[in-house]
């Protein structure tokens, strides 16, 4: 019988998309793959290969619900662990991989009790709560962001974060440095906290030197409730701008950009680095464990990105940094090259190698 890979992941895209990339690669290599998640995570499973069996487990989080709901969390998780144990005894996985989130607890707990080969993948530069719990109990820790803060005695492997096929198609796309011709600025804020970008970026663009502003074309991803005022701000500055809640063609837009202004979520950092673009990163201050600042560290250390903390993010500071990049084509080109040097376009392949290596090691 083909070997079985059990993937355990929580119910957010940040956990599920890297899990999907691994599932696709392992199915292509002839493995059987099961996905263990909760009802929320199952909603993200539509993109997984049809060969992947989706198993919903009982799980819960202390982050939501009232006192009664929180009191039931340990019992729901315990029920999930017992269910996972029974399932693994009937169909033993060759490897169990957790991608974070509370729904990954049952499968990783059962694998630990049965001493099966197991590993985790952390997307951010700071371990999430569940991965923090299991980091010392698994045989390998794959790190999507480098460096990643790990517990004492734990060694991580920098695999990188898998990116979408549309991003890989534009990996290392030729970069046109800024100059006296039309230039593209891409502004992406992620699903949380994009409002501050809508508040600050148009005002900063309005302050740019006339020669830069006259050549600038902006693609700005903004919340629906902010669209009208952002559009009006760019229009009053005489800048051509597309402002939408969502761009379906972000990889193309990134590949054509001279500069990117973005939050530093793990997937955004991966996309920017794989395509290879200079960026100004504004970490989401309320991110758990300040992990977005950790996510940005690698690109900043590679001289590929400028980090502006939210507390210092205003039109004056942003305008100064934008001007520094857009008036210096040689520095912008060096930033692009630095991003490519930091990138891991082969992240999925590295994950696959790590999974397959666990099958050759004695269980712990």
PyMOL commands that set and color helices and strands:
alter all, ss='L'
color gray80, all
select helices_A, chain A and resi 13-28+39-42+45-47+67-90+102-113+129-134+165-168+195-206+210-215+224-236+250-256+266-275+288-301+310-312+315-326+329-342+347-358
alter helices_A, ss='H'
color red, helices_A
select strands_A, chain A and resi 4-8+32-37+53-56+95-98+118-122+140-143+156-158+183-188+216-221+240-244+259-262+279-281+305-307
alter strands_A, ss='S'
color yellow, strands_A
deselect
rebuild
show_as cartoon
